[in-house]
Amino acid sequence: MSDSGPPAAEGVESHVRAFFAGHFVEAVDHGLGTERQRVLPRLRVLVVAPGPRSDSWAYVTAGCWASAAHDGHGLEFVMTAHVRDQRFIELMAMIAYYHCGGHRLDLEHSMPIGEPWVPGSSCDHVLISLPYLHGPDLEHCPLPQGHARILWALPVTTAEIEFRRRHGHEALEQLFDAAQLIPTDPFRASVA
């Protein structure tokens, strides 16, 4: 970890708290276990309650930038959900470890979850996308020694990932728009 680790995580947290002014925000330290702790020594997941900016819960990583930034630029991730649940905190930690542990995620990448997003959901992958629900004011996070980009980890189905592989990311996003996708609905039908 670089010397900028704590200031960077604090910078991300400060940015998220300012963006979600009027929302209750809880910083949850997430222990990943001894092996994974070396990759992400100070991972936090910021849990944002519904409020004036959004009626959904948001889960934001703080700690990826410090572990995986390159030339002052790096990523953090946000996921939106219908409820507060420890499952989503654990999922954000899994995404952070996947990214920082050697499988660099970026815009238009995907990651298998290995199980349903929630029991009974057909969403078993996450798609890394622009944070459309929150916009560029959340996405662009200046830090003391660089810049973090906060990207959306959108739960999607295997069929949607296969469609994206065949037709491209933009075609999949057009399907989402046409279907008026509710991204916080874990039981939504696949659009592909």
LODREN-896821 format. One line per 2 residues: number of its first residue (from 1); their letters; for each residue z, y, x of C-alpha. Coordinates in pm, 1 decimal. Layout:
N
NUM> A> Z/Y/X ~ ...
***
This chain:
192
1> MS> 0.0/0.0/0.0 ~ -74.7/349.7/122.3
3> DS> 190.7/616.9/170.7 ~ 50.7/786.5/-138.6
5> GP> 160.9/498.2/-363.7 ~ 461.0/653.8/-538.0
7> PA> 308.0/1006.0/-571.9 ~ -12.4/851.5/-708.1
9> AE> 168.3/641.1/-969.1 ~ 380.9/942.5/-1061.7
11> GV> 63.2/1151.3/-1085.8 ~ -94.1/900.1/-1322.8
13> ES> 222.4/888.7/-1531.2 ~ 242.6/1268.6/-1544.2
15> HV> -124.1/1288.7/-1648.8 ~ -76.4/1030.5/-1925.3
17> RA> 238.9/1201.3/-2053.3 ~ 61.8/1539.9/-2062.0
19> FF> -242.5/1394.2/-2239.2 ~ -22.3/1221.8/-2497.7
21> AG> 212.2/1520.2/-2550.5 ~ 411.0/1461.2/-2869.7
23> HF> 402.9/1081.3/-2827.3 ~ 692.3/869.7/-2703.9
25> VE> 589.0/723.9/-2364.2 ~ 785.5/445.6/-2197.3
27> AV> 723.3/343.6/-1836.6 ~ 775.5/-31.5/-1800.5
29> DH> 808.8/-166.9/-1447.0 ~ 629.3/-498.2/-1440.1
31> GL> 736.2/-763.9/-1193.0 ~ 440.9/-985.3/-1110.8
33> GT> 625.5/-1243.6/-906.9 ~ 654.0/-1266.3/-528.6
35> ER> 290.7/-1349.3/-444.6 ~ 136.3/-1088.6/-673.1
37> QR> 400.4/-828.0/-589.4 ~ 238.9/-784.0/-246.8
39> VL> -87.1/-678.7/-411.9 ~ 71.9/-442.6/-666.3
41> PR> 416.9/-349.6/-534.9 ~ 494.1/-75.5/-787.8
43> LR> 295.0/-152.2/-1098.8 ~ 405.7/19.6/-1416.2
45> VL> 257.7/-6.3/-1760.2 ~ 291.4/311.1/-1963.2
47> VV> 345.1/226.0/-2329.3 ~ 239.9/512.9/-2555.7
49> AP> 357.1/511.5/-2918.4 ~ 140.5/645.0/-3203.1
51> GP> 161.5/1019.9/-3248.2 ~ -42.4/1334.0/-3306.0
53> RS> -331.9/1234.0/-3078.4 ~ -371.5/870.6/-3189.3
55> DS> -236.4/639.5/-3458.6 ~ -261.9/339.1/-3225.0
57> WA> -50.2/217.2/-2936.5 ~ -190.4/272.9/-2587.1
59> YV> -106.3/76.2/-2273.0 ~ -199.1/239.8/-1941.3
61> TA> -162.5/99.6/-1590.4 ~ -2.9/310.7/-1318.2
63> GC> -21.0/151.1/-975.5 ~ -378.7/25.5/-937.1
65> WA> -494.6/342.8/-763.9 ~ -225.9/312.3/-496.6
67> SA> -326.1/-48.2/-424.8 ~ -705.2/-28.6/-447.7
69> AH> -823.2/330.9/-401.9 ~ -1118.6/387.1/-171.7
71> DG> -1172.0/730.1/-14.0 ~ -924.3/882.3/-258.2
73> HG> -1091.3/743.7/-568.1 ~ -972.7/452.3/-777.1
75> LE> -919.5/314.3/-1123.0 ~ -645.0/268.3/-1377.9
77> FV> -692.6/104.1/-1718.0 ~ -604.2/180.1/-2080.1
79> MT> -599.9/-57.4/-2376.4 ~ -534.4/33.9/-2737.9
81> AH> -364.6/-196.0/-2983.9 ~ -234.7/-205.4/-3338.3
83> VR> 131.1/-273.4/-3245.3 ~ 377.0/-256.5/-2958.8
85> DQ> 401.5/-600.8/-2804.8 ~ 510.8/-740.6/-2469.5
87> RF> 186.4/-940.8/-2473.7 ~ -15.3/-623.7/-2414.8
89> IE> 207.4/-514.9/-2125.9 ~ 151.3/-855.4/-1965.6
91> LM> -222.1/-835.6/-2029.9 ~ -241.9/-494.6/-1860.6
93> AM> -54.9/-639.5/-1561.2 ~ -305.1/-926.6/-1553.2
95> IA> -598.7/-681.7/-1556.1 ~ -436.4/-476.7/-1278.6
97> YY> -379.5/-784.4/-1062.2 ~ -734.3/-912.6/-1124.4
99> HC> -872.4/-573.7/-1016.7 ~ -647.9/-520.2/-715.0
101> GG> -639.6/-885.7/-610.0 ~ -1005.5/-903.6/-509.3
103> HR> -1213.5/-892.2/-829.5 ~ -1287.1/-519.4/-836.1
105> LD> -1352.6/-407.4/-1189.7 ~ -1561.9/-104.5/-1274.5
107> LE> -1749.8/49.5/-1562.5 ~ -1950.6/-214.1/-1757.6
109> HS> -1771.7/-506.3/-1591.2 ~ -1589.1/-776.3/-1785.6
111> MP> -1300.6/-1011.8/-1727.6 ~ -1208.2/-1335.5/-1904.0
113> IG> -856.2/-1336.5/-2046.5 ~ -841.2/-1716.1/-2056.2
115> EP> -697.0/-1720.8/-2407.2 ~ -720.3/-1512.6/-2724.8
117> WV> -616.1/-1147.1/-2699.9 ~ -353.7/-1235.8/-2961.0
119> PG> -308.0/-1576.3/-3129.0 ~ -590.5/-1628.9/-3377.4
121> SS> -819.2/-1361.8/-3228.7 ~ -1171.9/-1446.9/-3119.3
123> CD> -1148.1/-1177.4/-2847.5 ~ -1096.6/-1360.2/-2518.6
125> HV> -1246.4/-1117.1/-2264.2 ~ -1205.1/-750.0/-2182.2
127> LI> -1499.8/-519.0/-2131.1 ~ -1447.6/-219.0/-1904.7
129> SL> -1590.1/84.4/-2076.4 ~ -1547.9/459.1/-2105.6
131> PY> -1228.0/547.3/-2293.3 ~ -1414.4/657.1/-2607.0
133> LH> -1100.4/668.4/-2821.1 ~ -940.4/921.3/-2585.8
135> GP> -1229.4/1093.7/-2410.5 ~ -1281.2/1244.4/-2067.0
137> DL> -952.0/1437.5/-2070.6 ~ -766.6/1107.0/-2030.8
139> EH> -1038.2/945.8/-1818.0 ~ -1028.0/1201.4/-1535.1
141> CP> -690.4/1208.3/-1362.0 ~ -651.7/1429.9/-1053.6
143> LP> -401.2/1301.1/-799.1 ~ -239.4/1456.6/-491.7
145> QG> -473.3/1269.2/-255.0 ~ -775.5/1203.0/-474.0
147> HA> -871.2/1112.1/-824.7 ~ -811.1/823.3/-1064.6
149> RI> -1051.9/730.1/-1338.2 ~ -882.9/570.7/-1638.7
151> LW> -1123.7/323.8/-1800.9 ~ -1089.9/136.3/-2128.1
153> AL> -1016.1/-236.7/-2128.2 ~ -1170.2/-328.5/-2463.7
155> PV> -1099.4/-680.2/-2596.6 ~ -1428.4/-852.8/-2682.9
157> TT> -1557.3/-1197.6/-2770.2 ~ -1740.1/-1450.1/-2553.2
159> AE> -2047.2/-1403.7/-2775.7 ~ -2040.5/-1028.7/-2712.1
161> IE> -2020.7/-1085.8/-2335.7 ~ -2316.4/-1325.2/-2356.6
163> FR> -2512.3/-1068.4/-2560.5 ~ -2437.0/-803.3/-2296.5
165> RR> -2559.6/-1034.6/-2019.6 ~ -2889.7/-1087.1/-2202.3
167> HG> -2949.6/-738.5/-2345.2 ~ -2737.5/-497.6/-2140.5
169> HE> -2425.1/-292.1/-2185.8 ~ -2591.0/-12.1/-2382.6
171> AL> -2733.0/-259.6/-2636.2 ~ -2385.5/-404.5/-2691.5
173> EQ> -2234.3/-58.4/-2739.1 ~ -2506.3/14.9/-2996.8
175> LF> -2400.0/-301.0/-3184.3 ~ -2039.4/-180.3/-3174.9
177> DA> -2145.2/156.6/-3317.3 ~ -2361.5/0.4/-3589.5
179> AQ> -2076.8/-231.8/-3692.0 ~ -1827.5/58.7/-3688.9
181> LI> -1605.2/-150.4/-3465.7 ~ -1230.9/-106.1/-3509.6
183> PT> -1122.8/-179.1/-3151.4 ~ -754.5/-225.2/-3236.0
185> DP> -824.2/-502.3/-3488.9 ~ -755.0/-830.5/-3307.4
187> FR> -905.9/-1030.8/-3592.5 ~ -1234.1/-843.2/-3616.6
189> AS> -1555.2/-1040.1/-3645.1 ~ -1777.3/-1064.5/-3340.0
191> VA> -2075.2/-827.6/-3359.1 ~ -2300.5/-1066.6/-3164.0
***
